Amino acid sequence: MYEFVPKSELKPVKAKIDSIIRKLQQLIKQDGVTFESVIVGSAKKHLVTRIVDGNKGFDFDYNFSLKKCPDDLSPKDLKTLFINKLNIVLKDSRYKNAENNTQAMTIKVIDSKNSKVFHSCDFAIVNDYEEEGEFFQEILIFNKLNGTYFWNKRPFGKNYSSKLSNLLSNGLWFELKEEYLHLKNTNNDSEKKSYQLYLEAINNVYNHYDWN
């Protein structure tokens, strides 16, 4: 069973993560790489969840949207550069070295004595671009099975910003929170991310009403 994490608990953690990101931006800029960090999904609205009495804590998701990057950096070299620089920033902090996962770099604060994760954060490297008047996003993928790195195009969420604005302006914030928590507690797809469930919640609540 999931519960929402109180804002009072989230605020200092988010401040620490934002500080880490700023330091990473300064450090990696020396290698000709600049990026914008964008917090993803439900965390934008402080709808962060965790399992009640669980041992995995709560997590944040960020996209690192590239602004400048040397042309000669391969996807593998780029991911390796980010991880190496991130680990320099994390040195002497409570965070463990970054894990190189399929879609993201993951950092965690762990209570080793009790085999418990206090919280974690995923950083995905993405490239946002426009092509023939349409907007696309590529995400840097690490295939653990064969050790390859590549860019994978994925669709943007369609009209979710305008849908969310309509929900909020019509006083449907509570309904959205309840739907998101319901989806978290009934989801049986282990591959589905929290931000995907958040977008699904927006869609479900929006489609429940007649906007004509």
Summary of the structure (lengths in Angstrom):
residues: 212
radius of gyration: 18.2
end to end distance: 36.5
largest distance: 56.7
contacts: 557
relative contact order: 0.14
helix: 42%
strand: 31%
